[in-house]
Amino acid sequence: MNSKYEAVIGLEVHAQLLTDTKIFCGCSTKFGNEPNSNVCPVCLGHSGVLPVLNKKVVEFSVLMGLATNCTINENSIFARKNYFYPDLPKGYQISQYELPICEHGFLEILMKDGNKKKIGITRIHMEEDAGKLIHDQGGKTLVDINRCGVPLLEIVSEPDIRTPEEAYLYLTKMKQILQYLDICDGNMEEGSLRCDANISIRLSGSEKFSTKTEIKNLNSFRNVERALTYEIHRQIEAVKDGEEIIQQTLLWDADLNEAYPMRSKEEAHDYRYFPDPDLMPVVVDKEWKQEIYSSIPELPDKKLGRFIEWFSLPHYDAEVLTQSKDIAAYYEKVVSITDDYKTASNWVMSEVLGVINEKKIGINDFSVEPEKLGKMINLIKDGTISSKIAKEIFPLMIDENKDPEEIIKEKNLVQISDESEILKIVEIILSNNKDQVQSYLKGNEKILGFFIGQIMKETKGKANPKIVNEILKKKLEEIRLLNNQEK
């Protein structure tokens, strides 16, 4: 970005909560059900019905507030946000306005240079989701109102974000916390995590805010990063050309990699908020707040620090393993079987994550139980098998769901560690390759790899590499000494 200017970015994150039922009625929140089947008179806004607040929504909201260092307001109020839209049957959305449940929090992101940056959170409030419009259906637009009334948290950041990279890190951390708390699955493809971005530019160091634009339709964190990069560049070029930035809402087109105007927004829209007359104020007293606080699980930053301390892992390893609570749990089960923490880390990060990423499955759907992986790592550690053999066994463990010991026995893959047996093979290989032996004795140490390859071929990869290396070098030095004596 042009160093003359800096971006001022604020993000609004909408997170669908993992409750079984909607925020104000007993309808299911399950995604993928038949369109317009998860509905009732309450979420359809029929006359004479009354909303009843889902207690779990309040508890999840307080959990998120506590996890992001927010003040939890003892009293908060629901308000009606009035606007007309085809997927909003009531003609208003129940949300929170003047008195949200959580305010004035922050989370920290770790920058590439190793420094931490604090991003403020203005507010977290509860609201109900609207329905969904399905366009391009034979020239018609269809309405699915299953989503009406699904509970949402709206998490509004302070305008503390300065680069697209910071926005990406902030969203990644936000999603991670939501998933660690088990209150949102973070699935952007299904719309359970959505983001709108507000962007403006100003002269670097200036305190004055410039005209902002808002980008919607951001369905992945990478698209957020790309959209912000695009809009920052567009605004800088416009200002340099003497153009005025117009306050407007933009839609992001990921295929074209550009944003286009949805509507102008010269003035803030008047939603005519007023307190919802059908809902009492939400009261979170100290006792209830403490009860919710006591249920907070170990959060990502704390778990990362513990992995570094307990398992002596590099920061990078700990960061990868704690990216997901389920991956962290898998690793901890592996190291409950083996104390070779670094080898376990390497296997989970490379082999395990490689398979689940390729198959696009979750770690909980991975067929190799962590205890079996732990057993295999112990077999490498005690010399029963080599790392090479382990990589042959691993696919069989995935496909056949068998213990590593069972596969080793069936395939006769036990590593040869008997020194006398290896010595015999070494002597045969050296005897059959006298020219290469002379080359080694003349200083060509690279040919050592040739001998090791021949020995491994002879033993079908089962010879213990460490013992092979020791015996081979010892035998070659004996030949060197014998040759010197003969001279």
C-alpha positions as CSV (number, residue, x, y, z in Angstrom):
1,M,0.0,0.0,0.0
2,N,1.1,3.6,-0.7
3,S,3.0,4.6,2.5
4,K,1.4,8.1,2.2
5,Y,-1.9,6.6,3.1
6,E,-3.1,4.2,5.7
7,A,-6.3,2.1,5.8
8,V,-8.8,2.2,8.6
9,I,-10.7,-1.1,8.8
10,G,-13.5,-2.3,11.0
11,L,-15.1,-5.7,10.8
12,E,-18.6,-6.9,11.6
13,V,-18.8,-10.6,12.2
14,H,-22.0,-12.5,12.4
15,A,-21.7,-15.9,14.0
16,Q,-24.6,-18.4,14.1
17,L,-24.8,-20.1,17.4
18,L,-24.9,-23.8,17.9
19,T,-28.2,-24.1,19.7
20,D,-30.6,-26.8,18.9
21,T,-33.5,-24.4,18.6
22,K,-34.0,-20.8,17.5
23,I,-33.6,-17.7,19.6
24,F,-37.3,-17.0,20.4
25,C,-39.1,-20.3,19.5
26,G,-38.7,-24.1,19.6
27,C,-38.0,-24.5,15.8
28,S,-34.9,-26.5,14.8
29,T,-31.8,-24.6,13.7
30,K,-30.5,-27.6,11.6
31,F,-28.9,-26.6,8.3
32,G,-30.0,-28.3,5.1
33,N,-33.5,-29.3,6.1
34,E,-36.3,-28.9,3.4
35,P,-36.8,-25.2,2.6
36,N,-39.4,-23.5,4.8
37,S,-39.8,-26.5,7.1
38,N,-38.1,-25.1,10.2
39,V,-40.8,-22.5,10.8
40,C,-43.7,-21.7,13.2
41,P,-46.0,-18.7,13.8
42,V,-43.4,-17.1,16.1
43,C,-40.5,-17.0,13.6
44,L,-43.0,-16.1,10.8
45,G,-44.2,-13.2,12.8
46,H,-47.9,-14.1,12.9
47,S,-50.3,-12.0,14.9
48,G,-50.8,-12.8,18.6
49,V,-47.6,-14.8,19.1
50,L,-44.9,-13.9,21.7
51,P,-41.2,-14.6,21.6
52,V,-39.5,-16.5,24.5
53,L,-35.8,-16.0,24.8
54,N,-33.5,-19.1,24.5
55,K,-31.4,-19.2,27.7
56,K,-28.6,-20.9,25.9
57,V,-28.2,-17.9,23.6
58,V,-27.5,-15.7,26.6
59,E,-25.0,-18.1,28.0
60,F,-23.1,-18.5,24.7
61,S,-23.1,-14.7,24.3
62,V,-21.6,-14.2,27.8
63,L,-19.0,-17.0,27.0
64,M,-17.8,-15.1,23.9
65,G,-17.7,-11.9,25.8
66,L,-15.6,-13.3,28.6
67,A,-13.3,-15.0,26.1
68,T,-12.7,-11.7,24.3
69,N,-12.1,-9.6,27.5
70,C,-15.5,-7.8,27.3
71,T,-17.5,-6.1,30.0
72,I,-20.6,-8.1,30.5
73,N,-23.5,-5.8,31.1
74,E,-25.7,-6.9,34.0
75,N,-28.7,-5.5,32.1
76,S,-29.2,-5.6,28.3
77,I,-32.3,-4.9,26.2
78,F,-33.7,-6.2,23.0
79,A,-34.8,-3.8,20.3
80,R,-36.8,-3.9,17.1
81,K,-34.8,-3.0,14.0
82,N,-37.4,-2.0,11.5
83,Y,-36.9,-2.5,7.8
84,F,-38.7,-4.3,5.0
85,Y,-37.0,-7.1,3.1
86,P,-38.6,-10.2,1.4
87,D,-36.7,-12.6,3.7
88,L,-37.9,-10.8,6.9
89,P,-41.6,-11.8,7.4
90,K,-42.1,-9.7,10.6
91,G,-40.9,-6.5,8.9
92,Y,-38.5,-6.0,11.8
93,Q,-35.5,-7.9,13.2
94,I,-35.1,-8.4,17.0
95,S,-31.6,-7.3,17.9
96,Q,-29.9,-5.2,20.5
97,Y,-29.0,-1.5,20.1
98,E,-28.4,0.9,22.9
99,L,-27.7,-1.7,25.6
100,P,-25.9,-4.8,24.2
101,I,-24.9,-7.8,26.3
102,C,-21.1,-7.3,25.9
103,E,-18.9,-4.2,25.3
104,H,-15.4,-2.9,25.3
105,G,-13.3,-6.0,24.7
106,F,-10.3,-7.0,22.7
107,L,-8.4,-9.9,21.2
108,E,-4.7,-10.1,20.3
109,I,-3.3,-11.2,17.0
110,L,0.3,-12.4,16.4
111,M,1.9,-10.6,13.5
112,K,4.5,-12.1,11.2
113,D,7.3,-10.1,12.9
114,G,6.5,-11.8,16.2
115,N,4.8,-8.8,17.8
116,K,1.3,-8.9,19.2
117,K,-1.4,-6.4,18.2
118,K,-4.5,-5.7,20.2
119,I,-7.7,-5.3,18.2
120,G,-10.6,-3.7,20.2
121,I,-14.1,-5.1,20.2
122,T,-16.8,-2.4,20.4
123,R,-19.7,-4.6,21.2
124,I,-21.1,-8.1,21.0
125,H,-24.9,-8.4,20.8
126,M,-27.6,-11.0,20.3
127,E,-30.0,-10.9,17.4
128,E,-32.1,-13.2,15.2
129,D,-31.0,-14.1,11.6
130,A,-33.2,-13.3,8.6
131,G,-34.1,-15.8,5.9
132,K,-32.3,-16.4,2.6
133,L,-33.1,-15.4,-0.9
134,I,-32.2,-17.9,-3.7
135,H,-31.7,-16.1,-7.0
136,D,-31.5,-17.2,-10.6
137,Q,-34.2,-19.9,-10.4
138,G,-35.6,-19.7,-13.9
139,G,-35.7,-15.9,-13.6
140,K,-37.4,-16.0,-10.2
141,T,-36.2,-15.4,-6.7
142,L,-37.2,-17.9,-4.1
143,V,-37.4,-17.3,-0.3
144,D,-36.3,-19.9,2.3
145,I,-37.2,-18.7,5.7
146,N,-35.7,-21.6,7.7
147,R,-33.0,-19.3,8.8
148,C,-35.4,-16.7,10.3
149,G,-34.9,-16.7,14.0
150,V,-31.6,-18.6,14.1
151,P,-29.6,-17.0,16.9
152,L,-26.7,-14.8,15.9
153,L,-23.9,-13.0,17.7
154,E,-22.9,-9.8,16.0
155,I,-19.3,-8.9,16.9
156,V,-18.2,-5.4,16.0
157,S,-14.5,-4.5,16.0
158,E,-13.0,-1.1,16.7
159,P,-11.5,0.5,13.6
160,D,-8.1,-0.7,14.8
161,I,-7.2,-2.9,11.7
162,R,-4.8,-1.3,9.3
163,T,-4.0,-4.0,6.7
164,P,-5.8,-6.9,4.9
165,E,-3.3,-9.2,6.6
166,E,-4.4,-8.0,10.1
167,A,-8.0,-8.5,9.1
168,Y,-7.3,-12.1,8.1
169,L,-5.4,-12.8,11.4
170,Y,-8.3,-11.2,13.4
171,L,-10.9,-13.3,11.7
172,T,-8.9,-16.4,12.0
173,K,-8.5,-15.8,15.8
174,M,-12.2,-14.9,16.2
175,K,-13.2,-18.2,14.4
176,Q,-10.8,-20.2,16.5
177,I,-12.2,-18.8,19.8
178,L,-15.8,-19.4,18.6
179,Q,-14.9,-23.0,17.8
180,Y,-13.0,-23.6,21.0
181,L,-16.0,-22.5,23.0
182,D,-18.2,-24.8,20.9
183,I,-20.7,-22.1,20.2
184,C,-20.3,-21.7,16.4
185,D,-19.0,-24.2,13.8
186,G,-17.4,-21.4,11.8
187,N,-18.6,-22.8,8.5
188,M,-18.6,-19.8,6.1
189,E,-19.9,-21.9,3.1
190,E,-23.1,-22.7,5.0
191,G,-23.3,-19.1,6.2
192,S,-22.8,-19.8,9.9
193,L,-20.0,-17.3,10.0
194,R,-20.3,-14.1,7.9
195,C,-18.3,-10.9,7.7
196,D,-18.9,-7.3,6.5
197,A,-16.0,-4.9,6.2
198,N,-15.9,-1.1,6.6
199,I,-13.0,0.6,4.9
200,S,-11.6,4.1,4.6
201,I,-8.2,5.6,3.9
202,R,-6.5,8.6,5.4
203,L,-3.1,10.3,5.4
204,S,-0.7,8.2,7.5
205,G,-0.6,9.6,11.0
206,S,-3.9,11.5,10.6
207,E,-6.5,11.2,13.3
208,K,-9.4,12.3,11.0
209,F,-11.6,9.6,9.7
210,S,-12.4,9.7,6.0
211,T,-15.6,8.6,4.1
212,K,-16.0,4.8,4.4
213,T,-17.4,2.1,2.2
214,E,-18.9,-1.2,3.3
215,I,-18.2,-4.5,1.5
216,K,-20.6,-7.4,1.9
217,N,-20.9,-10.9,0.5
218,L,-17.5,-12.0,1.9
219,N,-17.7,-15.8,2.1
220,S,-14.1,-16.7,3.1
221,F,-11.3,-15.1,5.0
222,R,-9.1,-15.0,1.8
223,N,-11.9,-13.2,0.1
224,V,-12.0,-10.6,2.9
225,E,-8.2,-10.1,2.4
226,R,-8.6,-9.8,-1.3
227,A,-11.6,-7.5,-1.1
228,L,-9.8,-5.2,1.3
229,T,-6.7,-5.1,-0.8
230,Y,-8.9,-4.2,-3.9
231,E,-10.9,-1.5,-2.1
232,I,-7.9,0.2,-0.4
233,H,-6.2,0.4,-3.8
234,R,-9.3,1.8,-5.4
235,Q,-9.8,4.5,-2.8
236,I,-6.1,5.5,-2.9
237,E,-6.2,5.8,-6.7
238,A,-9.5,7.8,-6.5
239,V,-8.1,10.3,-4.0
240,K,-4.9,10.7,-6.1
241,D,-7.1,11.5,-9.1
242,G,-9.1,14.1,-7.1
243,E,-12.2,12.0,-6.9
244,E,-14.6,12.1,-3.9
245,I,-15.1,8.8,-2.1
246,I,-18.8,8.1,-1.9
247,Q,-20.3,6.3,1.1
248,Q,-21.8,3.2,-0.3
249,T,-22.3,-0.5,0.1
250,L,-20.4,-2.8,-2.2
251,L,-20.7,-6.4,-3.1
252,W,-17.7,-8.6,-3.6
253,D,-17.4,-10.7,-6.8
254,A,-14.9,-13.4,-6.0
255,D,-14.8,-14.7,-9.6
256,L,-14.0,-11.3,-11.1
257,N,-11.9,-10.3,-8.0
258,E,-13.6,-6.9,-7.8
259,A,-16.3,-5.1,-5.9
260,Y,-19.3,-3.3,-7.4
261,P,-21.8,-0.9,-5.8
262,M,-25.0,-2.3,-4.3
263,R,-26.5,1.0,-3.0
264,S,-25.4,4.4,-2.1
265,K,-25.5,5.3,1.6
266,E,-25.1,9.0,1.9
267,E,-26.7,9.0,5.4
268,A,-27.0,6.2,7.9
269,H,-30.2,4.3,7.4
270,D,-32.9,5.0,10.0
271,Y,-34.0,1.6,11.3
272,R,-36.3,3.3,13.9
273,Y,-35.0,1.2,16.8
274,F,-37.1,1.0,19.8
275,P,-37.2,-1.5,22.8
276,D,-39.1,-4.7,22.0
277,P,-42.3,-4.5,24.1
278,D,-42.6,-8.3,24.1
279,L,-39.2,-9.1,25.7
280,M,-38.1,-8.3,29.2
281,P,-34.5,-6.9,29.8
282,V,-31.9,-9.6,30.1
283,V,-30.3,-9.7,33.5
284,V,-26.9,-11.4,34.0
285,D,-26.2,-11.2,37.7
286,K,-22.8,-11.9,39.2
287,E,-23.7,-15.5,40.2
288,W,-24.8,-16.4,36.7
289,K,-21.8,-14.7,35.2
290,Q,-19.5,-16.7,37.5
291,E,-21.3,-19.9,36.6
292,I,-20.7,-19.3,32.9
293,Y,-17.1,-18.2,33.5
294,S,-16.4,-21.5,35.3
295,S,-17.4,-23.4,32.1
296,I,-14.9,-21.7,29.8
297,P,-12.5,-24.3,28.3
298,E,-8.8,-23.8,27.8
299,L,-8.6,-21.2,25.1
300,P,-6.2,-21.2,22.1
301,D,-3.4,-18.9,23.5
302,K,-3.3,-20.8,26.8
303,K,-3.2,-24.1,25.1
304,L,-0.4,-23.0,22.7
305,G,1.7,-21.9,25.7
306,R,1.1,-25.2,27.5
307,F,2.1,-27.2,24.5
308,I,5.4,-25.3,24.2
309,E,6.0,-25.7,28.0
310,W,4.8,-29.3,28.5
311,F,6.0,-30.9,25.3
312,S,9.0,-28.7,24.5
313,L,7.6,-28.0,21.0
314,P,8.7,-25.2,18.7
315,H,6.3,-22.3,18.5
316,Y,5.4,-23.2,14.9
317,D,4.4,-26.8,15.9
318,A,2.3,-25.6,18.8
319,E,0.6,-23.1,16.6
320,V,-0.3,-25.7,14.0
321,L,-1.5,-28.3,16.6
322,T,-3.7,-25.8,18.5
323,Q,-5.3,-24.3,15.4
324,S,-8.3,-26.5,16.2
325,K,-9.4,-27.9,19.5
326,D,-10.0,-31.3,17.9
327,I,-6.5,-31.5,16.4
328,A,-5.0,-30.5,19.8
329,A,-7.1,-33.2,21.5
330,Y,-5.9,-35.7,18.9
331,Y,-2.2,-34.8,19.6
332,E,-2.7,-35.0,23.3
333,K,-4.1,-38.5,23.0
334,V,-1.1,-39.5,20.9
335,V,1.4,-38.3,23.5
336,S,-0.5,-40.0,26.2
337,I,0.9,-43.2,24.6
338,T,4.4,-42.0,23.6
339,D,6.7,-39.5,25.2
340,D,8.5,-38.8,21.9
341,Y,6.6,-35.4,21.6
342,K,8.5,-34.0,18.6
343,T,8.1,-37.1,16.5
344,A,4.4,-37.2,17.4
345,S,4.1,-33.5,16.4
346,N,5.8,-34.2,13.0
347,W,3.5,-37.1,12.3
348,V,0.3,-35.2,13.1
349,M,1.4,-32.1,11.2
350,S,2.6,-33.8,8.1
351,E,1.0,-37.2,7.7
352,V,-2.3,-36.9,9.6
353,L,-3.1,-33.3,8.5
354,G,-2.0,-34.1,5.0
355,V,-4.6,-36.9,4.7
356,I,-7.5,-35.0,6.3
357,N,-6.8,-32.0,4.1
358,E,-6.6,-34.1,1.0
359,K,-9.8,-36.0,1.8
360,K,-11.5,-32.8,3.1
361,I,-12.6,-34.5,6.4
362,G,-12.4,-33.4,10.0
363,I,-9.9,-34.9,12.4
364,N,-12.7,-36.7,14.2
365,D,-13.5,-38.6,10.9
366,F,-9.9,-39.7,10.5
367,S,-9.7,-43.5,10.7
368,V,-6.4,-43.9,12.6
369,E,-7.1,-43.6,16.3
370,P,-4.5,-41.4,18.1
371,E,-3.6,-44.3,20.4
372,K,-2.6,-46.4,17.4
373,L,-0.4,-43.6,16.0
374,G,1.2,-43.4,19.5
375,K,2.0,-47.1,19.4
376,M,3.6,-46.8,16.0
377,I,5.8,-43.9,17.2
378,N,6.9,-46.1,20.1
379,L,7.8,-48.8,17.6
380,I,10.0,-46.4,15.7
381,K,11.5,-45.1,19.0
382,D,12.5,-48.6,20.3
383,G,13.9,-49.7,16.9
384,T,11.3,-52.3,16.0
385,I,10.6,-50.5,12.7
386,S,12.3,-47.7,10.8
387,S,10.7,-44.4,9.8
388,K,10.7,-45.7,6.3
389,I,8.8,-48.8,7.3
390,A,6.4,-46.6,9.4
391,K,5.5,-44.7,6.3
392,E,4.7,-48.0,4.5
393,I,2.5,-49.1,7.5
394,F,0.6,-45.8,7.9
395,P,-1.5,-46.1,4.7
396,L,-2.4,-49.7,5.7
397,M,-3.5,-48.4,9.2
398,I,-5.7,-45.9,7.4
399,D,-7.3,-48.4,5.0
400,E,-7.5,-51.5,7.2
401,N,-8.0,-49.9,10.7
402,K,-5.5,-52.3,12.2
403,D,-2.9,-51.9,15.0
404,P,0.6,-51.3,13.7
405,E,1.9,-54.4,15.5
406,E,-0.6,-56.5,13.6
407,I,0.4,-55.1,10.2
408,I,4.1,-55.6,11.0
409,K,3.6,-59.2,11.9
410,E,1.4,-59.9,8.8
411,K,3.9,-58.2,6.5
412,N,7.1,-59.4,8.3
413,L,8.3,-55.8,8.6
414,V,10.2,-56.0,11.8
415,Q,13.4,-54.0,11.5
416,I,16.7,-56.0,11.4
417,S,18.8,-54.7,14.3
418,D,20.9,-57.9,14.8
419,E,24.5,-56.6,14.3
420,S,25.9,-59.9,13.2
421,E,23.2,-60.3,10.6
422,I,23.8,-56.8,9.3
423,L,27.5,-57.3,9.3
424,K,27.1,-60.4,7.0
425,I,25.1,-58.3,4.5
426,V,27.6,-55.4,4.7
427,E,30.5,-57.7,3.9
428,I,28.6,-59.2,0.9
429,I,27.8,-55.8,-0.5
430,L,31.4,-54.5,-0.1
431,S,32.8,-57.7,-1.7
432,N,30.5,-57.4,-4.7
433,N,31.4,-53.7,-5.2
434,K,35.2,-53.5,-4.9
435,D,35.6,-50.6,-7.4
436,Q,33.2,-48.5,-5.3
437,V,35.1,-49.5,-2.1
438,Q,38.3,-48.2,-3.7
439,S,36.6,-45.0,-4.7
440,Y,35.5,-44.4,-1.1
441,L,39.0,-45.1,0.2
442,K,40.4,-42.5,-2.2
443,G,38.1,-39.9,-0.5
444,N,34.8,-40.2,-2.3
445,E,32.6,-40.3,0.8
446,K,29.5,-39.6,-1.2
447,I,29.5,-43.2,-2.3
448,L,28.6,-44.2,1.2
449,G,25.0,-43.5,0.1
450,F,25.3,-46.1,-2.6
451,F,26.4,-48.8,-0.1
452,I,23.5,-47.9,2.2
453,G,21.1,-48.1,-0.7
454,Q,22.4,-51.6,-1.7
455,I,22.1,-52.8,1.9
456,M,18.5,-51.5,2.2
457,K,17.6,-53.1,-1.1
458,E,19.1,-56.4,0.1
459,T,17.1,-56.3,3.3
460,K,14.0,-54.9,1.7
461,G,14.3,-51.7,3.7
462,K,14.2,-53.5,7.1
463,A,17.8,-53.0,8.2
464,N,18.2,-50.5,11.1
465,P,19.7,-47.4,9.4
466,K,21.7,-46.3,12.4
467,I,23.3,-49.7,12.9
468,V,23.9,-50.1,9.1
469,N,25.7,-46.7,9.1
470,E,27.9,-47.6,12.1
471,I,28.9,-51.1,10.8
472,L,29.5,-49.9,7.3
473,K,31.8,-47.1,8.3
474,K,33.6,-49.4,10.7
475,K,34.1,-52.1,8.0
476,L,35.4,-49.6,5.5
477,E,37.9,-48.3,7.9
478,E,39.1,-51.8,8.6
479,I,39.6,-52.3,4.9
480,R,41.5,-49.0,4.8
481,L,43.8,-50.1,7.7
482,L,44.4,-53.5,6.1
483,N,45.4,-51.8,2.8
484,N,47.8,-49.5,4.6
485,Q,49.4,-52.4,6.4
486,E,49.9,-54.3,3.1
487,K,51.7,-51.3,1.6
